[in-house]
Amino acid sequence: MTNITDKQRIKQSLDVIRSNIEAAALRAGRDPKDVKLLGVTKNVDIDAMRAAFDLGICNFGENRVQEFLRKSDILDRECRWHLIGRLQTNKVKYLDERVSLIHSLDRPELAEALQKRGEQINYRFPVLVQVNVSGEESKAGVEPEKLKYFILALSKMGNIQVKGLMTIAPYTDNPEKVREVFKKLKNLSVDIIRERVENISMEELSMGMSGDYTVAIEEGSTIVRIGTAIFGERIY
Ligand SMILES: *Cc1c(COP(=O)(O)O)cnc(C)c1O
């Protein structure tokens, strides 16, 4: 249950985050409106999500397909759903037009599954290509050297619509240490734009989480994915 104090806590957190977003955008000479705040709601209950929605959060990010499906069935609000975690190919058959954006397209088999599913249901899945900028072994994502080739292949898939790039920076207690990661993702998107590939747009850069979103915005992020800073620590 979300009681009044939970809602107040969410409101206080959102007030801080929104003013941080605005300040970071202005520091970079950007319009704060060009930065979307995605509420990451894995393991967050429906009542807290309703509270966040009523406080202006209309984009929700989920990591697991089953949790997304369950919540999208019961959340009685007009919101947009984003899938941000590693997506298993065998879960693609459950996806449909309820998915506004998949942030984690990271391999050809997943692209093929999405293309096939898109053909079946006559939907063009909006996606971001996840890039493993930092090169950490544990991280999903296309290697930067292989990005152009992957994008070229995606451009030929009629039921996939590439909207930009996404990355997850290494965990750090000092976000300055990951500024280079965000710079690199931005540069990769500029490289792709220069290639002028048909059917490929680079309008979105999904980068920045609770610990590093202000730096990500300074480096060009258009979508920040924030969980803990809004809803508190997750309990699993
Ligand atoms: C959980 C998660 C987030 C949010 O992380 P916080 O540190 O809680 O803000 C963002 N992106 C992805 C891909 C995640 O899995």
The ligand as an SDF file (V2000), in Angstrom:
LIG
                    3D

 15 15  0  0  0  0  0  0  0  0999 V2000
   17.3150   -0.7080  -12.6520 C   0  0  0  0  0  0  0  0  0  0  0  0
   17.7170    0.0030  -13.8800 C   0  0  0  0  0  0  0  0  0  0  0  0
   17.7510    1.4060  -13.9380 C   0  0  0  0  0  0  0  0  0  0  0  0
   17.4540    2.2830  -12.7470 C   0  0  0  0  0  0  0  0  0  0  0  0
   18.4820    2.2060  -11.8230 O   0  0  0  0  0  0  0  0  0  0  0  0
   18.5100    3.1300  -10.5130 P   0  0  0  0  0  0  0  0  0  0  0  0
   19.9230    3.1460  -10.1090 O   0  0  0  0  0  0  0  0  0  0  0  0
   17.6030    2.4790   -9.5220 O   0  0  0  0  0  0  0  0  0  0  0  0
   18.0090    4.4770  -10.9130 O   0  0  0  0  0  0  0  0  0  0  0  0
   18.0730    1.9950  -15.1480 C   0  0  0  0  0  0  0  0  0  0  0  0
   18.3720    1.2680  -16.2400 N   0  0  0  0  0  0  0  0  0  0  0  0
   18.3530   -0.0670  -16.2240 C   0  0  0  0  0  0  0  0  0  0  0  0
   18.6850   -0.8100  -17.4720 C   0  0  0  0  0  0  0  0  0  0  0  0
   18.0480   -0.7480  -15.0560 C   0  0  0  0  0  0  0  0  0  0  0  0
   18.0540   -2.0820  -15.0450 O   0  0  0  0  0  0  0  0  0  0  0  0
  1  2  1  0
  2  3  1  0
  2 14  2  0
  3  4  1  0
  3 10  2  0
  4  5  1  0
  5  6  1  0
  6  7  2  0
  6  8  1  0
  6  9  1  0
 10 11  1  0
 11 12  2  0
 12 13  1  0
 12 14  1  0
 14 15  1  0
M  END
$$$$
